[in-house]
Amino acid sequence: MKFAIEEIWIDEDAEGERLTGEILARLPRAKVFVGDRFLVRSRNLGLEPDPFRQGKRILKLVKHRGAFVKPCPGTPAYVCCGLEILHIGQGCPMDCRYCALQVYLNRPVLEVLVNTEDLFAALRAHLDAHSGRMHRICTGEFADSLALDPLTGLARELVVLFANRTDASLEIKTKTDFVDSLLDVDPRGRVVLSFSVNSAPVTRSDELRAAPLERRLAAARRAAAAGYRLGFHFDPIIPLPGWEDAYRETVDAIYRAVDPDSVAWISLGVLRFVPQLKEIAEDRFGPIRYYHDSFLQGLDGKSRLPVDVRISVYRQLAESIRRHSPNARIYLCMESPQVWMESLGLAIHADEDLASYLDAAIT
Ligand code: SF4
């Protein structure tokens, strides 16, 4: 286990769950607390100099009572890909300086949902109730899909389920290289193991505690050899001076590591953020040079670079990718039809267009 967990807080009703026992056995040195005193701990955490950093050492085990599967929260102003999110917990032991969780999580600890029998029952029921359409499901809206997998073992169980479905695919998205527990399961073409990647300078300076790029790519290579489709997400692309060469080198490194045919899709998303993030991140990390005055407010209320800058970035990255793989399935995250056309030359006008474009990579 790579990430240090110092405290485990267990909700009373989560104490008897099988996964709770397994996690406790895997973390024998952590202090364990059961019951409702977490509210006090949470208040005290808020008084510490950097609650967000300290919260990454605190694990909370809970039983989830709400919906396990929900649509990815897009916005009508941009084209969305129709992904559904399977809720497995929230929080992340890594600490990227640009991470939106710094704004979204009001309780900055790591939370794992331990009632996995309920999770699997809800997932099966969801797929069965909406059969007749393809589901693309991803784990972790407010979490990395694999960061806590050495503790939970959940990803392997999910791969087994999806390998036996013809109406759904699973995307596991990570900045770790924790893939080895999945390699002896045949995903039967239904699972995309995706790696968030960035330029080497951004990876080094901004993705604290994430696996170095070369380790992510080595993990991608092992996953492809085991039969997994691969995804790569360039998100957030941060166009600092020299970005053209830096991102081209990452593209080259990807195609040195893996065969173009093993790649299901590659997404591109230029840095965008809710305005509060700048203040919170700079409070934690000091001045960050990419939060500057050129950002404008986008249709979703987020700060975005001007559209001509974004188009130019997407064009150049797409060119680098297509040099290695002319038919690469490249897509944009939360952009307008105009940006799609001008940067990729693709007519993607509506959510359904994008959904079919991505579904074709799996079916
Ligand atoms: S890996 Fe993802 S979820 Fe984790 S800190 Fe980085 S951006 Fe946030």
Boltz pocket constraint, residues with backbone or C-beta under 6 A from the ligand:
constraints:
  - pocket:
      binder: B
      contacts: [[A, 91], [A, 92], [A, 93], [A, 94], [A, 95], [A, 96], [A, 98], [A, 99], [A, 100], [A, 101], [A, 142], [A, 143], [A, 144], [A, 175], [A, 210]]
      max_distance: 6.0
